[in-house]
Amino acid sequence: MTHHEFQMNCTVNHTLFDDPLILPGQPGASHNHSFMGNLDTNASSTPDTLLNGSGTSCTVAQDKSAYWFPTLYRGDNQVISPDLQTIYYKSGIIDYKKVRPFPAGLRFYAGSPMFTEDQFKNAPGTVEGWECGDSTKNWTIPTYCAPGSQLNVRYQAPSCWDGVHLDSADHRSHMAYPVDGECPTDHPVAVPMIEMKISWPVSGDMTGVHLAPMTMPDGSVMNVNWHYDFMNGWDQTVLSALTQHCIDGGLQCTPHGNDIYKPWAGTVLDDAGNLVWQPNLT
């Protein structure tokens, strides 16, 4: 089987009532989010502050990107997994050799807190929906999960960029999903398709398990559906190397950029995390 991907592994490092994409510069104004990657992400974060931040909870030090999603609760208690989470960087188009790295400064969000169950089920980014144990393809959080199993959700982000804007007023319009395996003409640049697989150590009776609710302007409280945000904080040379070697090269790579099934193909980062595969930056 031919793959064209690499993965990142990151842990949740803090939670805040912040959203630097949707509510920038407004600390405490959002519903609660769980943040992975950059250790310093807060309401005032920008791509520049990420690059100058103190570090990352991802296993690759050169990925100081910010990844965040609504915090999961059981009743009034936050549920945070201590485990490494998986963020796949894949080709969303058939001609995977055309995929280019994210440009510096790119940010967007995938999914929507406003989605109905049917919209979530039929959205182009849905992979498997909510899962736990043998229960798969759920479009809401299951009411029961086998004891000892984990709840997880998978969802794909758009992977076609308009080639001009690093953000847009709705934080979505500069990105689009492929159509029939190709990027649409108004979003012609294929970039990595992020597919986040997030898990939580929660099982049994799930009736009190929910995503962090959102307080609306009129004071009402709304339950939200799955969504997540991305703000690029990559070392662009390393991101380019991983994209070219793994995605364009048709490999199935670890976070360091080696395919364990094709060791002859080489690696992007050595065991110490140093770049050993030089990308074409022209």
Order of alpha helices (4+ residues) and beta strands (2+ residues): beta-beta-beta-alpha-beta-beta-beta-beta-beta-alpha-beta-beta-beta-beta-beta-beta-beta-beta-beta-beta-beta-beta-beta-alpha-beta
